[in-house]
Amino acid sequence: MAYVLGLDLGTSALKAVLMTEKGEWVAEASSDYPFISEKKGYSEQNPAEWVGALHAVFEVLHQKVSNLKEKLAGISFSGQMHSLVVMDSEMKVVRPAILWNDVRTTEACQFIYRTMPDIREITRNPVLEGFTLPKLVWLTQNEPETWRQAAHFCLPKDYLAYILTGELCTDYSDAAGTLLLDVTKKVYSDEILNAFQIPKQALPKLVSSTTCIGAVTVTMAQKLGIKTDVKVFMGGADNAVAAIGSGITRPGLALSSIGTSGVFLNFESNVLEAGRTPLHFFNHIEDTAFYSMGVTLSAGNSLNWFKREFAPEESFDELFSSASRIPVGALGLLFTPYISGERTPYTDSEIRGAFIGIDGRHTRSHFMRAVLEGITFSLRDTFELLKLAGRDAAEIIAVGGGAKNPLWLQMQADIYNRNVRTLANEQGPGVGAAMIAATGLNYFSSLNECAKLFVTYSDKIYTPNEENALAYEKIYAIYREIYKATKPLSMSLAKL
């Protein structure tokens, strides 16, 4: 039985998930790499670190799987979005990659909007510091020597695919996050490229996620201890691939992902109407599909902050246990998780978090419950935007920290007022990348068919408690008013 390998090139580590062609788990491995942050707001990485991590995970996999060389048939990728790799005419990297969480580009974003006020009609996404186009504009304005050397631009997973095959390509889901793609037409926008003097020939060739871009080169096959007939498939952007790995392959399913940040993602079978909605709208892995999503900047980060500052000696299990004894609504205590600004629906870097309604009855357990509820209310903000756009989800798949505790899972079911379930084995991006390789190898007719074997859900389904859901409707309506009430105060405090 053949093996497929999913490589998840994340912000802090490369994770590898090895599965059989039938979706059975074989082995996993990971290798960390560091950040470079020479100035406040800068976040960079040396692409050589990714290549070193590639060698490291293959070394571990060979130790765990004796027949890896004989059985490995295909490789694909999930990659951190937006981050910029710059290469010269000889395909050599000329500077560290500027990562998605680098925020040096505020002035570049303003310049882009002044130059093309209606750019969102093409990109379907707002111009934010993390996206790729602002990084390119920043280079033209601040590193002219780098710009003179630059002959090729790509995203992180594209670079790793190039290292394996010698072919420089990207897929539509990742290209959608560059602000260079006309998302509905699936072509690079000449209007954008011309406006900012970006040569089209410097951009990777656009292909579908399941496209075989080539086989592993002889040199890399020798270094990694694999055969030269191993096929490499393009893969996609991390959120899209994580959705595939969570079974979000058809309408009616949404993803609630709570990590450091939070993502609420919905499968889209057709184009969401253009407009000024705060939702992101990207091409999905399937050729004709899309996905819409919103982001809570400090989801798990708010919880980690609360534990670190107010309960450093307590375990998360103890904190959750104490919160489970607190009634819905935490006796009138509300929390907004805007501790580092907020993305959806406000795109506001200056707003700050708040506890509202504190009185003498409240204990630390009430505050803990309010934090959990506030994070989930923030993600519901995205769900409400989707419903306003005529979208809905009959079932929500919970992943990340929000899927680790029964209290939080039931809370999500009650606040979203939808059924919630979890994955039996949560490695979404890695599994999704392995699914792309398996589908590209024609083991399955579609990713949806592949998901039936590769994605396994836990047996328990969390259904909304009617009484709790009705209570949360009233509380959420009050939560929605907090942003407007605290925005002027946050701005005044920021000026101090």
C-alpha positions as CSV (number, residue, x, y, z in Angstrom):
1,M,0.0,0.0,0.0
2,A,1.4,3.4,-1.0
3,Y,2.1,6.3,1.3
4,V,1.3,10.0,0.9
5,L,3.1,12.7,2.8
6,G,1.6,16.0,3.9
7,L,4.0,18.8,4.8
8,D,2.6,21.7,6.9
9,L,5.1,24.6,6.7
10,G,3.9,26.7,9.6
11,T,5.2,29.8,11.2
12,S,7.3,28.1,13.9
13,A,7.7,24.5,12.6
14,L,7.5,22.1,9.7
15,K,5.2,19.2,10.5
16,A,5.0,16.0,8.5
17,V,2.0,13.6,8.4
18,L,2.5,10.3,6.7
19,M,-0.6,8.3,5.7
20,T,-1.5,5.4,3.6
21,E,-3.5,5.8,0.3
22,K,-6.6,4.6,2.3
23,G,-6.2,7.4,5.0
24,E,-4.6,5.2,7.7
25,W,-2.2,7.0,10.0
26,V,1.5,5.9,9.6
27,A,3.7,8.4,11.3
28,E,4.4,12.1,12.0
29,A,7.4,14.3,12.6
30,S,8.2,17.9,13.2
31,S,11.1,20.3,13.2
32,D,11.2,23.8,14.7
33,Y,12.9,26.9,13.3
34,P,13.4,30.4,14.7
35,F,12.1,33.9,14.0
36,I,14.2,36.9,13.1
37,S,12.9,40.1,14.7
38,E,15.6,42.9,14.4
39,K,13.1,45.8,14.9
40,K,9.7,46.2,16.6
41,G,7.0,44.9,14.3
42,Y,9.5,43.0,12.1
43,S,9.0,39.2,11.7
44,E,11.3,37.3,9.3
45,Q,12.6,33.8,8.6
46,N,15.5,32.4,6.7
47,P,14.1,30.0,4.0
48,A,17.2,27.9,4.5
49,E,15.7,27.0,7.9
50,W,12.7,25.4,6.1
51,V,15.0,23.3,4.0
52,G,16.9,22.2,7.1
53,A,13.6,21.3,8.7
54,L,12.6,19.3,5.6
55,H,15.8,17.2,6.0
56,A,15.1,16.8,9.7
57,V,11.6,15.5,9.3
58,F,12.6,13.0,6.7
59,E,15.4,11.7,9.0
60,V,12.8,11.1,11.7
61,L,10.3,9.5,9.3
62,H,13.0,7.1,8.1
63,Q,13.7,6.1,11.7
64,K,10.0,5.4,12.3
65,V,9.0,3.9,8.9
66,S,11.5,1.3,7.5
67,N,9.8,1.1,4.1
68,L,9.4,4.8,3.5
69,K,11.6,4.8,0.5
70,E,9.8,1.9,-1.2
71,K,6.2,3.1,-0.4
72,L,6.3,6.9,-0.6
73,A,4.3,7.9,-3.8
74,G,3.3,11.6,-3.3
75,I,4.0,14.7,-1.4
76,S,2.0,17.9,-1.0
77,F,1.9,21.0,1.2
78,S,0.1,23.3,3.5
79,G,1.9,26.7,3.9
80,Q,1.7,29.8,6.0
81,M,-0.1,32.5,3.9
82,H,1.1,35.9,2.7
83,S,4.8,35.5,3.6
84,L,7.2,36.8,0.9
85,V,10.3,35.0,-0.4
86,V,12.5,37.0,-2.8
87,M,15.0,35.3,-5.2
88,D,17.4,36.6,-7.8
89,S,17.8,35.5,-11.4
90,E,19.8,32.4,-10.3
91,M,17.0,31.4,-7.9
92,K,19.0,32.4,-4.8
93,V,17.2,33.9,-1.9
94,V,18.4,37.5,-1.5
95,R,16.9,38.4,1.9
96,P,15.1,36.7,4.8
97,A,11.4,36.0,4.1
98,I,9.0,38.7,5.4
99,L,6.3,36.8,7.3
100,W,2.6,37.2,7.5
101,N,2.7,38.5,11.1
102,D,5.2,41.3,10.1
103,V,3.5,44.7,10.6
104,R,6.1,47.2,9.1
105,T,3.9,47.9,6.1
106,T,1.2,50.3,7.5
107,E,2.3,53.1,5.3
108,A,2.5,50.8,2.3
109,C,-1.1,49.8,2.9
110,Q,-2.1,53.5,2.9
111,F,-0.2,54.0,-0.3
112,I,-1.9,51.1,-2.0
113,Y,-5.4,52.4,-1.1
114,R,-4.5,55.9,-2.3
115,T,-3.2,54.4,-5.6
116,M,-6.1,52.0,-6.1
117,P,-9.1,52.9,-3.9
118,D,-11.2,50.1,-5.4
119,I,-8.6,47.4,-5.2
120,R,-10.9,45.2,-3.1
121,E,-13.3,44.8,-6.1
122,I,-10.5,42.7,-7.6
123,T,-8.9,41.1,-4.6
124,R,-12.1,40.5,-2.6
125,N,-10.0,41.2,0.5
126,P,-8.9,44.3,2.4
127,V,-5.4,45.6,2.2
128,L,-3.8,44.6,5.5
129,E,-0.3,44.6,6.8
130,G,0.0,40.9,6.7
131,F,-0.7,40.4,3.0
132,T,2.0,40.1,0.3
133,L,1.4,43.1,-1.9
134,P,2.2,45.6,0.9
135,K,5.5,43.8,1.5
136,L,6.4,44.2,-2.2
137,V,5.5,47.9,-2.1
138,W,7.5,48.2,1.1
139,L,10.5,46.7,-0.7
140,T,10.3,49.2,-3.6
141,Q,10.2,52.1,-1.1
142,N,12.7,50.9,1.4
143,E,15.1,48.4,-0.1
144,P,15.8,49.5,-3.7
145,E,18.9,47.3,-3.9
146,T,16.9,44.2,-3.0
147,W,14.3,45.3,-5.6
148,R,17.0,45.5,-8.3
149,Q,18.2,42.0,-7.5
150,A,14.7,40.5,-7.3
151,A,13.7,38.3,-10.2
152,H,11.3,35.9,-8.6
153,F,8.7,36.1,-5.8
154,C,6.9,33.3,-4.1
155,L,5.3,32.1,-0.9
156,P,6.9,29.7,1.6
157,K,5.4,26.4,0.5
158,D,6.1,27.3,-3.1
159,Y,9.8,27.7,-2.2
160,L,9.9,24.3,-0.6
161,A,8.2,22.8,-3.6
162,Y,10.8,24.5,-5.8
163,I,13.6,23.0,-3.7
164,L,12.1,19.5,-4.2
165,T,11.3,19.8,-7.9
166,G,13.1,22.8,-9.5
167,E,9.7,24.1,-10.6
168,L,8.3,27.5,-9.3
169,C,4.5,27.5,-9.1
170,T,1.7,28.5,-6.7
171,D,-1.9,27.6,-6.3
172,Y,-5.0,29.7,-6.3
173,S,-5.8,29.5,-2.6
174,D,-2.3,30.9,-1.7
175,A,-2.2,33.4,-4.5
176,A,-5.6,34.8,-3.3
177,G,-3.7,35.9,-0.1
178,T,-1.2,38.0,-2.0
179,L,-3.6,40.7,-3.2
180,L,-2.2,40.2,-6.7
181,L,-4.9,37.7,-7.8
182,D,-8.3,38.5,-9.4
183,V,-10.0,36.0,-7.2
184,T,-13.1,35.4,-9.3
185,K,-11.2,35.3,-12.6
186,K,-8.3,33.2,-11.2
187,V,-5.6,35.2,-12.9
188,Y,-3.0,37.7,-11.8
189,S,-4.5,41.2,-12.1
190,D,-2.7,43.2,-14.7
191,E,-4.3,46.3,-13.3
192,I,-2.7,45.7,-9.9
193,L,0.6,44.6,-11.3
194,N,0.9,47.7,-13.5
195,A,-0.2,50.1,-10.8
196,F,2.6,48.9,-8.5
197,Q,5.2,48.0,-11.2
198,I,5.4,44.4,-10.3
199,P,6.7,42.3,-13.3
200,K,4.3,39.4,-14.0
201,Q,7.2,37.2,-15.1
202,A,8.6,37.3,-11.5
203,L,5.5,35.6,-10.1
204,P,5.0,31.8,-9.8
205,K,3.0,30.0,-12.4
206,L,-0.7,29.5,-11.3
207,V,-1.9,25.9,-11.0
208,S,-4.5,23.9,-9.2
209,S,-3.7,22.6,-5.7
210,T,-3.9,18.9,-6.9
211,T,-1.6,19.6,-9.9
212,C,1.5,17.5,-10.1
213,I,4.3,20.1,-10.6
214,G,7.0,17.5,-11.1
215,A,8.9,14.6,-9.4
216,V,11.6,15.0,-6.8
217,T,14.9,15.8,-8.4
218,V,17.7,13.3,-8.3
219,T,19.8,15.5,-6.0
220,M,16.9,15.9,-3.4
221,A,15.9,12.3,-3.7
222,Q,19.4,11.2,-2.7
223,K,19.6,13.7,0.2
224,L,16.2,12.7,1.5
225,G,16.6,9.0,0.9
226,I,13.6,8.6,-1.4
227,K,13.0,7.6,-5.0
228,T,13.1,10.0,-7.9
229,D,9.6,9.0,-9.1
230,V,7.9,10.5,-6.0
231,K,5.4,13.0,-7.3
232,V,5.0,16.5,-5.8
233,F,1.6,18.2,-5.8
234,M,1.2,21.9,-5.3
235,G,-0.9,22.0,-2.1
236,G,-2.4,25.2,-0.7
237,A,-2.8,27.9,1.9
238,D,-2.9,26.7,5.5
239,N,-6.4,27.8,6.3
240,A,-7.8,26.1,3.1
241,V,-5.8,22.9,3.6
242,A,-6.7,22.8,7.3
243,A,-10.4,23.1,6.2
244,I,-9.9,20.2,3.8
245,G,-8.2,18.1,6.6
246,S,-11.2,18.8,8.8
247,G,-13.7,17.6,6.2
248,I,-14.9,21.1,5.1
249,T,-15.3,20.0,1.5
250,R,-18.9,20.8,0.8
251,P,-21.6,23.4,1.5
252,G,-23.3,23.3,4.9
253,L,-20.1,22.9,6.9
254,A,-18.1,25.5,8.8
255,L,-14.9,25.5,10.8
256,S,-14.4,27.1,14.2
257,S,-10.6,27.1,14.9
258,I,-9.3,28.5,18.1
259,G,-5.6,28.8,18.4
260,T,-3.6,31.9,19.3
261,S,-5.9,33.6,16.9
262,G,-9.4,32.3,16.0
263,V,-10.8,31.6,12.6
264,F,-14.4,31.0,11.6
265,L,-14.4,29.6,8.0
266,N,-17.3,28.6,5.7
267,F,-17.2,26.5,2.6
268,E,-18.5,28.5,-0.5
269,S,-19.7,26.7,-3.6
270,N,-20.1,30.0,-5.5
271,V,-18.9,33.6,-5.4
272,L,-19.9,35.7,-2.4
273,E,-21.4,39.0,-3.7
274,A,-18.8,41.8,-3.8
275,G,-19.2,44.5,-1.3
276,R,-17.6,46.1,1.8
277,T,-18.2,43.1,4.0
278,P,-15.3,42.6,6.5
279,L,-15.2,38.9,5.5
280,H,-12.1,37.5,3.8
281,F,-12.9,35.6,0.6
282,F,-10.4,33.2,-0.9
283,N,-10.2,30.5,-3.5
284,H,-10.5,27.0,-1.9
285,I,-8.5,23.9,-2.8
286,E,-11.2,22.5,-5.1
287,D,-11.0,24.3,-8.5
288,T,-14.5,25.7,-8.4
289,A,-14.9,26.3,-4.7
290,F,-14.2,29.3,-2.4
291,Y,-14.2,29.9,1.3
292,S,-15.1,32.9,3.4
293,M,-13.7,33.5,6.8
294,G,-13.3,36.0,9.7
295,V,-10.5,36.3,12.2
296,T,-10.4,37.0,16.0
297,L,-6.9,38.2,16.6
298,S,-6.6,37.2,20.2
299,A,-8.7,34.0,20.8
300,G,-6.6,31.5,22.6
301,N,-4.2,34.3,23.3
302,S,-6.8,36.0,25.5
303,L,-7.2,32.8,27.4
304,N,-3.4,32.3,27.8
305,W,-3.1,35.9,28.9
306,F,-5.8,35.4,31.6
307,K,-4.1,32.3,32.9
308,R,-0.6,33.7,32.9
309,E,-1.6,36.9,34.8
310,F,-4.4,35.7,37.1
311,A,-3.9,31.9,37.6
312,P,-0.3,31.0,36.9
313,E,-0.4,28.2,39.4
314,E,-3.6,26.6,38.1
315,S,-3.9,24.1,35.3
316,F,-6.2,24.8,32.4
317,D,-8.3,21.8,33.5
318,E,-8.8,23.3,37.0
319,L,-9.8,26.7,35.4
320,F,-12.3,25.0,33.1
321,S,-13.7,23.0,35.9
322,S,-14.3,26.1,38.0
323,A,-15.9,27.9,35.0
324,S,-18.2,25.0,34.5
325,R,-19.9,25.7,37.8
326,I,-20.7,29.3,36.8
327,P,-24.0,30.0,35.1
328,V,-24.4,31.1,31.5
329,G,-23.5,34.8,31.2
330,A,-21.2,34.7,34.2
331,L,-23.7,36.7,36.3
332,G,-23.7,39.7,34.0
333,L,-19.9,39.8,33.3
334,L,-18.8,40.2,29.7
335,F,-15.4,40.2,28.1
336,T,-14.3,41.5,24.7
337,P,-11.1,39.7,23.4
338,Y,-9.6,42.8,21.8
339,I,-6.3,42.7,23.8
340,S,-4.3,43.3,20.6
341,G,-6.9,44.9,18.4
342,E,-9.5,43.1,16.4
343,R,-9.8,41.9,12.8
344,T,-13.4,40.8,12.0
345,P,-15.7,42.6,11.8
346,Y,-13.9,45.8,12.8
347,T,-10.3,45.8,11.4
348,D,-9.3,48.0,14.2
349,S,-5.7,48.0,15.6
350,E,-6.5,50.5,18.3
351,I,-9.5,48.9,20.0
352,R,-8.7,47.2,23.3
353,G,-10.4,44.5,25.4
354,A,-12.7,45.1,28.3
355,F,-14.5,43.4,31.1
356,I,-18.0,44.9,31.5
357,G,-20.4,44.5,34.4
358,I,-18.0,43.7,37.2
359,D,-19.6,43.6,40.6
360,G,-18.8,42.2,44.1
361,R,-20.2,38.8,43.4
362,H,-17.7,38.0,40.7
363,T,-14.9,35.5,41.4
364,R,-12.0,34.5,39.3
365,S,-14.2,31.6,38.0
366,H,-16.7,34.1,36.7
367,F,-13.9,36.0,34.9
368,M,-12.7,32.7,33.4
369,R,-16.2,31.9,32.1
370,A,-16.6,35.4,30.7
371,V,-13.3,35.0,28.8
372,L,-14.4,31.8,27.1
373,E,-17.8,33.3,26.3
374,G,-16.2,36.5,24.9
375,I,-13.9,34.6,22.6
376,T,-16.8,32.6,21.2
377,F,-19.0,35.7,20.8
378,S,-16.2,37.2,18.7
379,L,-16.2,34.2,16.4
380,R,-20.0,34.4,16.2
381,D,-19.5,37.9,14.8
382,T,-18.2,36.2,11.7
383,F,-21.0,33.7,11.6
384,E,-23.5,36.5,11.7
385,L,-21.9,38.2,8.8
386,L,-22.1,34.9,6.8
387,K,-25.8,34.6,7.6
388,L,-26.4,38.2,6.5
389,A,-24.7,37.2,3.2
390,G,-27.2,34.3,2.8
391,R,-24.8,31.6,4.1
392,D,-25.3,29.2,6.9
393,A,-23.9,26.0,8.3
394,A,-25.9,23.0,9.7
395,E,-22.8,21.7,11.5
396,I,-19.6,23.3,12.8
397,I,-16.3,21.5,13.2
398,A,-14.4,22.7,16.1
399,V,-10.6,22.4,16.1
400,G,-7.7,23.8,18.1
401,G,-7.9,24.8,21.8
402,G,-11.6,25.3,21.5
403,A,-12.0,21.5,20.8
404,K,-10.1,20.3,23.8
405,N,-12.7,20.8,26.6
406,P,-16.3,19.7,26.8
407,L,-17.4,22.9,28.5
408,W,-16.1,25.0,25.6
409,L,-17.5,22.7,23.0
410,Q,-21.0,22.9,24.5
411,M,-20.6,26.6,24.9
412,Q,-19.9,26.9,21.1
413,A,-22.9,24.8,20.3
414,D,-25.1,27.0,22.5
415,I,-23.6,30.3,21.3
416,Y,-23.6,29.4,17.6
417,N,-27.0,27.5,18.1
418,R,-25.7,24.8,15.8
419,N,-24.4,21.2,16.2
420,V,-20.7,21.1,17.0
421,R,-18.4,18.1,16.6
422,T,-14.6,17.4,16.7
423,L,-12.1,15.4,14.8
424,A,-10.9,12.0,16.1
425,N,-7.3,12.9,15.2
426,E,-6.6,16.6,14.8
427,Q,-3.8,17.3,12.4
428,G,-5.8,19.3,9.9
429,P,-3.2,21.0,7.7
430,G,-1.0,17.9,7.5
431,V,-3.9,15.6,6.8
432,G,-5.3,18.0,4.2
433,A,-1.9,18.1,2.4
434,A,-1.8,14.3,2.4
435,M,-5.4,14.3,1.0
436,I,-4.2,16.6,-1.8
437,A,-1.4,14.2,-2.7
438,A,-3.8,11.2,-2.6
439,T,-6.4,12.9,-4.8
440,G,-3.6,14.2,-7.2
441,L,-2.5,10.6,-7.5
442,N,-6.0,9.6,-8.6
443,Y,-6.7,7.4,-5.6
444,F,-9.9,9.4,-5.3
445,S,-12.2,11.2,-7.7
446,S,-12.4,14.3,-5.6
447,L,-11.3,15.7,-2.2
448,N,-14.8,15.2,-0.9
449,E,-14.5,11.5,-1.7
450,C,-11.0,11.4,-0.1
451,A,-12.4,13.0,3.1
452,K,-14.7,10.1,3.6
453,L,-11.7,7.9,4.4
454,F,-9.1,10.4,5.6
455,V,-11.2,12.5,8.0
456,T,-12.6,10.8,11.1
457,Y,-14.9,12.6,13.5
458,S,-15.4,11.8,17.2
459,D,-18.6,10.0,18.0
460,K,-20.0,12.7,20.3
461,I,-22.0,15.6,18.8
462,Y,-22.6,18.7,20.9
463,T,-26.2,19.9,20.3
464,P,-27.5,23.3,21.5
465,N,-29.2,23.4,24.9
466,E,-32.4,25.3,24.1
467,E,-32.4,27.2,27.4
468,N,-28.8,28.2,27.1
469,A,-29.1,29.2,23.5
470,L,-32.0,31.5,24.3
471,A,-30.0,33.1,27.1
472,Y,-27.0,33.6,24.9
473,E,-29.1,35.3,22.2
474,K,-29.9,38.1,24.7
475,I,-26.3,38.3,26.0
476,Y,-24.8,38.4,22.6
477,A,-27.0,41.4,21.6
478,I,-25.5,43.3,24.5
479,Y,-21.9,42.1,23.6
480,R,-22.4,43.6,20.2
481,E,-22.9,47.0,21.7
482,I,-19.6,47.0,23.7
483,Y,-17.3,47.9,20.7
484,K,-19.2,51.0,19.9
485,A,-19.2,52.1,23.5
486,T,-15.5,51.5,24.2
487,K,-14.1,52.6,20.8
488,P,-13.8,56.3,21.8
489,L,-12.3,55.3,25.2
490,S,-9.7,53.1,23.5
491,M,-8.7,55.9,21.2
492,S,-8.4,58.4,24.0
493,L,-6.3,56.0,26.1
494,A,-4.1,55.2,23.1
495,K,-3.2,58.9,22.8
496,L,-1.9,58.9,26.4
